[in-house]
């Protein structure tokens, strides 16, 4: 009897050992297979076939095997752009798991290959560390515009305002791409001292650089440059590009400096409809009641649909009761976008005088206006609108029906 018990115990131990071995195999076999696959893909990065190299880099992006990083960093200098792009993605994914190899990436900023230097700067921008600011600043003097641009973007990502001076030196770079990245990076760093340096970029020959310069000035938010922006906005000489005045209007509105109000009101009379529209938006952003007369006039009489739309939006932002009647008239504008924005503005003003006109707007042929009118009536909260709102529960447009149901439910609370 005892021998049978011993045999059973031995069998149980053996079964446990076999199960453990099988379990270990289940873990090790995929790991070995993955390691073998990674080795094959690393080798494929040196293939003479462009497709094979690109596919290998794409597959390594999915594996994210740290052992592949050296080979991927080498592939950043591949003569074919599509391979370089895949290698960059794969390197970025691999570094996401383990950033201990960032020094190896930073070392590539001194590589003989410009593509590798640019890619290294890009990777340091994806995983910004202030440790490498000095090396990135040095890279802003690189002979390659691609490297200078990538280094600029990376410096902006570090958040280190000490890099602002190096970026300012690139604002006159011959490459528009470099100027664009330098401007954007300065906006990201938000260094107040950079605002004055960005002002000349509002006159850059490239539209995107001008736009980003205005955005950067707005992001930095230094009121010290407001007088300069006002002078630009007031300068109506033909030598001054209207685009410059447009971006000056944008920056002034974003800065929130009320000293700009008189110039912005005057700009609503500009011959350029883009300047008029931007000035209207800026006044709305400032919530400046002094601009209401100019905005109501523009809403009623401007030939540009965009200006009328911006004026309606601005009046809603300001919230002055004097805008109610002009906005009610805006509900009958010939342009559906202006009618919609007028309805939204009346909702923001919570104007009870607009309940009747908004109920009438529920029957507008453009489906965006009934929805805007429903929501506006909900914000006003006048129960006399309930019968009309219930009628909207049968509207042909599902979004209008849903908006009406939501508004009616709030009335019931």
C-alpha positions as CSV (number, residue, x, y, z in Angstrom):
1,X,0.0,0.0,0.0
2,X,2.8,2.4,1.0
3,X,4.6,1.8,-2.4
4,X,1.5,2.8,-4.3
5,X,1.2,6.0,-2.2
6,X,4.9,6.8,-3.0
7,X,4.4,6.1,-6.7
8,X,1.3,8.4,-6.7
9,X,3.4,11.2,-5.0
10,X,6.2,10.8,-7.5
11,X,3.7,11.0,-10.4
12,X,2.1,14.1,-8.9
13,X,5.6,15.7,-8.6
14,X,6.4,14.7,-12.1
15,X,3.2,16.1,-13.5
16,X,3.8,19.4,-11.7
17,X,7.3,19.6,-13.1
18,X,6.1,18.9,-16.6
19,X,3.4,21.5,-16.3
20,X,6.0,24.1,-15.0
21,X,8.3,23.2,-17.9
22,X,5.5,23.6,-20.4
23,X,4.5,26.9,-18.9
24,X,8.1,28.1,-19.1
25,X,8.3,27.0,-22.7
26,X,5.1,29.0,-23.4
27,X,6.9,32.1,-22.2
28,X,10.4,31.4,-23.6
29,X,9.4,30.3,-27.1
30,X,7.6,33.6,-28.1
31,X,10.6,35.5,-26.6
32,X,13.1,33.5,-28.6
33,X,10.9,33.9,-31.7
34,X,10.6,37.6,-31.0
35,X,14.4,37.9,-30.5
36,X,15.0,35.9,-33.7
37,X,12.6,38.1,-35.6
38,X,14.2,41.3,-34.3
39,X,17.6,40.0,-35.4
40,X,16.2,39.3,-38.9
41,X,14.7,42.8,-39.1
42,X,17.9,44.4,-37.9
43,X,19.8,42.6,-40.6
44,X,17.1,43.7,-43.2
45,X,17.8,47.3,-42.4
46,X,21.0,46.8,-44.5
47,X,19.3,45.2,-47.4
48,X,19.9,46.5,-50.9
49,X,16.1,46.6,-51.3
50,X,14.5,49.8,-50.4
51,X,11.2,48.1,-49.7
52,X,12.9,45.5,-47.4
53,X,14.6,48.3,-45.4
54,X,11.3,50.3,-45.1
55,X,9.3,47.2,-44.1
56,X,11.9,46.2,-41.6
57,X,11.9,49.6,-39.9
58,X,8.1,49.6,-39.9
59,X,8.1,46.1,-38.2
60,X,10.7,47.2,-35.7
61,X,8.4,50.1,-34.8
62,X,5.8,47.5,-33.7
63,X,8.3,45.3,-31.8
64,X,10.0,48.2,-30.0
65,X,13.0,46.0,-29.2
66,X,15.7,48.1,-27.5
67,X,18.4,46.0,-29.1
68,X,17.3,47.5,-32.5
69,X,18.0,51.1,-31.5
70,X,21.6,51.3,-32.7
71,X,20.6,49.9,-36.1
72,X,17.6,52.3,-36.3
73,X,19.8,55.3,-35.5
74,X,22.1,54.3,-38.3
75,X,19.1,53.9,-40.6
76,X,18.3,57.6,-39.9
77,X,21.0,58.3,-42.5
78,X,19.4,56.0,-45.1
79,X,19.6,57.6,-48.6
80,X,15.8,57.0,-49.1
81,X,13.5,59.4,-47.3
82,X,10.7,56.8,-46.7
83,X,13.2,54.5,-44.9
84,X,14.4,57.4,-42.8
85,X,10.8,58.2,-41.8
86,X,10.1,54.7,-40.8
87,X,13.3,54.4,-38.9
88,X,12.6,57.7,-37.0
89,X,9.1,56.4,-36.0
90,X,10.6,53.1,-34.8
91,X,13.4,54.8,-32.9
92,X,10.9,57.1,-31.2
93,X,8.7,54.2,-30.2
94,X,11.7,52.3,-28.8
95,X,12.9,55.3,-26.8
96,X,9.5,55.6,-25.3
97,X,10.0,52.3,-23.4
98,X,13.5,53.2,-22.3
99,X,15.1,56.7,-22.5
100,X,18.5,55.6,-21.2
101,X,19.8,55.7,-24.7
102,X,19.1,59.5,-25.2
103,X,22.9,60.3,-24.8
104,X,23.5,58.1,-27.8
105,X,20.8,60.1,-29.7
106,X,22.3,63.4,-28.6
107,X,25.8,62.2,-29.8
108,X,24.3,62.0,-33.3
109,X,24.0,65.8,-33.4
110,X,27.7,65.8,-34.3
111,X,27.3,63.0,-36.9
112,X,28.8,63.6,-40.4
113,X,25.4,62.8,-42.0
114,X,22.9,65.8,-42.0
115,X,19.9,63.5,-42.1
116,X,21.0,61.8,-38.9
117,X,21.7,65.1,-37.2
118,X,18.3,66.4,-38.1
119,X,16.6,63.2,-36.9
120,X,18.5,63.3,-33.6
121,X,17.2,66.8,-33.0
122,X,13.7,65.6,-33.8
123,X,14.0,62.8,-31.3
124,X,15.3,65.2,-28.6
125,X,12.3,67.3,-29.4
126,X,9.9,64.3,-28.9
127,X,11.6,63.5,-25.6
128,X,12.9,66.9,-24.4
129,X,15.5,67.0,-21.7
130,X,17.2,70.3,-20.6
131,X,20.5,68.4,-20.3
132,X,20.9,68.6,-24.1
133,X,19.9,72.3,-24.6
134,X,23.6,73.3,-25.1
135,X,24.0,70.7,-27.8
136,X,20.8,71.8,-29.5
137,X,21.8,75.4,-29.4
138,X,25.1,74.5,-31.1
139,X,23.0,72.6,-33.7
140,X,21.1,75.9,-34.5
141,X,24.4,76.9,-36.3
142,X,24.4,73.7,-38.4
143,X,25.0,74.2,-42.2
144,X,21.9,72.2,-42.9
145,X,18.6,74.1,-42.7
146,X,16.8,70.8,-41.8
147,X,19.0,70.4,-38.7
148,X,18.6,74.1,-37.7
149,X,14.8,73.8,-38.0
150,X,14.7,70.5,-36.0
151,X,17.0,71.9,-33.3
152,X,14.7,75.0,-33.0
153,X,11.6,72.9,-32.6
154,X,13.4,70.7,-30.0
155,X,14.5,73.8,-28.0
156,X,11.0,75.1,-27.9
157,X,9.9,71.7,-26.5
158,X,12.5,71.9,-23.6
159,X,10.7,74.9,-22.0
160,X,14.1,76.4,-21.2
161,X,13.9,80.1,-21.7
162,X,17.7,80.3,-21.7
163,X,17.5,79.0,-25.3
164,X,15.5,82.1,-26.4
165,X,18.6,84.0,-27.4
166,X,19.8,81.2,-29.7
167,X,16.4,81.1,-31.3
168,X,16.3,84.8,-31.8
169,X,19.4,84.5,-33.9
170,X,17.5,82.4,-36.3
171,X,14.7,84.9,-37.0
172,X,16.7,86.3,-39.9
173,X,17.7,82.8,-41.3
174,X,17.6,82.5,-45.0
175,X,15.4,79.4,-44.7
176,X,11.7,80.1,-44.2
177,X,11.4,76.7,-42.5
178,X,14.0,77.6,-40.0
179,X,12.4,81.0,-39.3
180,X,9.0,79.3,-38.9
181,X,10.3,76.8,-36.3
182,X,12.2,79.5,-34.5
183,X,9.2,81.7,-34.2
184,X,7.0,78.8,-33.1
185,X,9.6,77.8,-30.5
186,X,9.8,81.3,-29.0
187,X,6.1,81.3,-28.6
188,X,6.3,78.0,-26.8
189,X,9.0,79.3,-24.5
190,X,6.9,82.4,-23.7
191,X,10.0,84.5,-22.9
192,X,8.8,88.2,-22.6
193,X,12.0,89.5,-24.0
194,X,11.4,87.8,-27.3
195,X,8.2,89.7,-28.1
196,X,10.0,92.8,-29.5
197,X,12.2,90.5,-31.6
198,X,9.2,88.9,-33.2
199,X,7.5,92.1,-34.3
200,X,9.6,92.4,-37.6
201,X,8.4,88.8,-38.5
202,X,4.9,90.2,-39.0
203,X,6.4,91.6,-42.2
204,X,8.0,88.3,-43.2
205,X,7.6,87.4,-46.9
206,X,6.2,84.0,-46.0
207,X,2.5,84.0,-44.9
208,X,2.9,81.1,-42.4
209,X,5.8,82.8,-40.7
210,X,3.7,86.0,-40.3
211,X,0.9,84.0,-38.9
212,X,3.0,82.1,-36.4
213,X,4.8,85.3,-35.3
214,X,1.4,86.8,-34.4
215,X,0.4,83.7,-32.6
216,X,3.8,83.6,-30.8
217,X,3.4,87.3,-29.7
218,X,-0.1,86.4,-28.4
219,X,1.1,83.3,-26.5
220,X,3.9,85.3,-24.9
221,X,1.4,87.9,-23.8
222,X,3.9,90.8,-23.1
223,X,1.8,94.0,-23.1
224,X,5.0,96.0,-23.7
225,X,4.7,95.4,-27.4
226,X,1.1,96.7,-27.6
227,X,2.1,100.3,-28.6
228,X,4.2,98.9,-31.4
229,X,1.3,96.8,-32.6
230,X,-1.0,99.7,-32.4
231,X,1.4,101.8,-34.5
232,X,1.4,99.0,-37.1
233,X,-2.4,98.8,-37.1
234,X,-2.7,102.6,-37.5
235,X,-0.2,102.7,-40.4
236,X,-2.4,102.9,-43.5
237,X,0.5,103.7,-45.9
238,X,0.4,101.6,-49.1
239,X,3.9,100.5,-48.1
240,X,2.5,98.5,-45.2
241,X,1.1,95.2,-46.3
242,X,-2.5,94.7,-45.2
243,X,-1.5,91.3,-44.0
244,X,0.7,92.9,-41.4
245,X,-2.2,95.0,-40.1
246,X,-4.3,91.8,-40.0
247,X,-1.8,90.0,-37.8
248,X,-1.3,93.0,-35.6
249,X,-5.1,93.1,-35.0
250,X,-5.0,89.4,-34.0
251,X,-2.1,89.9,-31.6
252,X,-3.7,93.0,-30.0
253,X,-6.9,91.1,-29.4
254,X,-5.1,88.2,-27.8
255,X,-2.9,90.4,-25.6
256,X,-6.1,91.8,-24.0
257,X,-4.7,95.3,-23.9
258,X,-7.6,97.8,-24.0
259,X,-5.3,100.6,-25.2
260,X,-5.8,99.0,-28.6
261,X,-9.5,99.7,-28.7
262,X,-9.5,103.0,-30.6
263,X,-7.2,101.6,-33.3
264,X,-9.3,98.4,-33.6
265,X,-12.5,100.4,-33.9
266,X,-10.9,102.5,-36.7
267,X,-9.7,99.2,-38.3
268,X,-13.3,98.1,-38.7
269,X,-13.5,100.8,-41.4
270,X,-10.5,99.4,-43.4
271,X,-10.9,98.7,-47.1
272,X,-9.6,95.2,-46.5
273,X,-12.4,92.9,-45.3
274,X,-9.9,90.6,-43.5
275,X,-8.6,93.4,-41.4
276,X,-12.2,94.4,-40.6
277,X,-13.1,90.9,-39.6
278,X,-10.0,90.5,-37.4
279,X,-10.6,93.8,-35.8
280,X,-14.2,92.8,-34.9
281,X,-12.9,89.6,-33.4
282,X,-10.3,91.4,-31.4
283,X,-12.8,93.8,-30.0
284,X,-15.0,90.9,-29.0
285,X,-12.1,89.2,-27.3
286,X,-11.5,92.4,-25.3
287,X,-15.2,92.5,-24.5
288,X,-14.9,96.2,-25.1
289,X,-18.3,98.0,-25.0
290,X,-16.8,101.0,-26.8
291,X,-16.7,98.9,-29.9
292,X,-20.5,98.1,-29.9
293,X,-21.6,100.9,-32.2
294,X,-19.0,100.0,-34.8
295,X,-19.9,96.3,-34.5
296,X,-23.6,96.8,-34.8
297,X,-23.0,99.0,-37.9
298,X,-20.8,96.3,-39.4
299,X,-23.4,93.7,-38.7
300,X,-26.1,95.7,-40.4
301,X,-24.2,97.1,-43.4
302,X,-20.9,95.5,-44.2
303,X,-20.7,93.9,-47.6
304,X,-18.6,91.0,-46.3
305,X,-20.4,88.0,-44.8
306,X,-17.3,87.2,-42.8
307,X,-17.2,90.7,-41.2
308,X,-20.9,90.4,-40.4
309,X,-20.4,87.0,-38.9
310,X,-17.4,88.2,-36.8
311,X,-19.4,91.2,-35.7
312,X,-22.3,89.1,-34.5
313,X,-19.9,86.8,-32.6
314,X,-18.1,89.8,-31.0
315,X,-21.4,91.3,-29.9
316,X,-22.3,88.0,-28.2
317,X,-19.0,88.0,-26.4
318,X,-19.3,91.6,-25.2
319,X,-22.8,91.0,-23.8
320,X,-24.0,94.6,-24.1
321,X,-27.9,94.9,-24.1
322,X,-27.6,97.6,-26.8
323,X,-26.7,94.8,-29.2
324,X,-30.0,92.9,-28.8
325,X,-32.0,94.7,-31.5
326,X,-29.2,94.6,-34.1
327,X,-28.8,90.9,-33.4
328,X,-32.5,90.3,-33.8
329,X,-32.2,92.0,-37.2
330,X,-29.2,89.7,-37.8
331,X,-31.6,86.7,-37.6
332,X,-32.9,87.8,-41.0
333,X,-29.5,88.3,-42.7
334,X,-29.3,86.9,-46.2
335,X,-26.4,84.7,-45.1
336,X,-27.2,81.6,-43.1
337,X,-24.0,81.7,-41.1
338,X,-24.7,85.2,-40.0
339,X,-28.2,84.2,-39.0
340,X,-26.9,81.3,-37.0
341,X,-24.2,83.4,-35.2
342,X,-26.9,86.1,-34.4
343,X,-29.0,83.4,-32.7
344,X,-26.1,82.1,-30.7
345,X,-25.2,85.7,-29.6
346,X,-28.8,86.4,-28.5
347,X,-28.6,83.2,-26.4
348,X,-25.4,84.4,-24.7
349,X,-27.0,87.8,-24.0
350,X,-30.1,85.9,-22.5
351,X,-32.2,88.5,-24.2
352,X,-35.9,88.0,-23.3
353,X,-36.8,90.5,-26.0
354,X,-35.4,88.0,-28.5
355,X,-37.8,85.1,-27.6
356,X,-40.4,85.9,-30.3
357,X,-37.8,86.4,-33.1
358,X,-36.0,83.2,-32.0
359,X,-39.2,81.2,-32.1
360,X,-39.7,82.6,-35.7
361,X,-36.2,81.4,-36.5
362,X,-37.1,77.9,-35.6
363,X,-38.7,77.7,-39.1
364,X,-35.6,78.9,-40.9
365,X,-34.9,76.7,-44.0
366,X,-31.3,76.2,-43.0
367,X,-31.2,73.4,-40.4
368,X,-28.3,75.0,-38.5
369,X,-30.4,78.0,-37.5
370,X,-33.3,76.1,-35.8
371,X,-30.8,74.2,-33.7
372,X,-29.0,77.5,-32.7
373,X,-32.4,79.1,-32.0
374,X,-33.4,76.1,-29.8
375,X,-30.2,76.4,-27.8
376,X,-30.6,80.1,-27.5
377,X,-34.1,79.8,-26.2
378,X,-32.8,77.3,-23.7
379,X,-30.2,79.7,-22.4
380,X,-32.8,82.5,-22.1
381,X,-35.1,80.2,-20.1
382,X,-38.4,81.8,-20.9
383,X,-41.2,79.1,-20.5
384,X,-43.4,80.8,-23.1
385,X,-41.1,79.2,-25.6
386,X,-42.1,75.6,-24.5
387,X,-44.9,75.0,-27.0
388,X,-42.6,76.0,-29.9
389,X,-39.8,73.9,-28.5
390,X,-42.1,70.8,-28.2
391,X,-42.9,71.3,-31.9
392,X,-39.2,70.9,-32.6
393,X,-39.3,67.3,-31.2
394,X,-40.8,66.4,-34.6
395,X,-38.2,68.3,-36.7
396,X,-36.8,66.4,-39.7
397,X,-33.2,66.9,-38.4
398,X,-32.1,64.6,-35.6
399,X,-29.7,67.1,-34.0
400,X,-32.5,69.7,-33.8
401,X,-34.8,67.1,-32.1
402,X,-32.1,66.1,-29.6
403,X,-31.3,69.8,-28.8
404,X,-35.1,70.5,-28.2
405,X,-35.4,67.4,-26.0
406,X,-32.3,68.5,-23.9
407,X,-33.7,72.1,-23.5
408,X,-37.2,70.9,-22.6
409,X,-35.7,68.6,-19.9
410,X,-33.9,71.5,-18.3
411,X,-37.2,73.5,-18.2
412,X,-38.6,70.5,-16.2
413,X,-35.9,70.7,-13.5
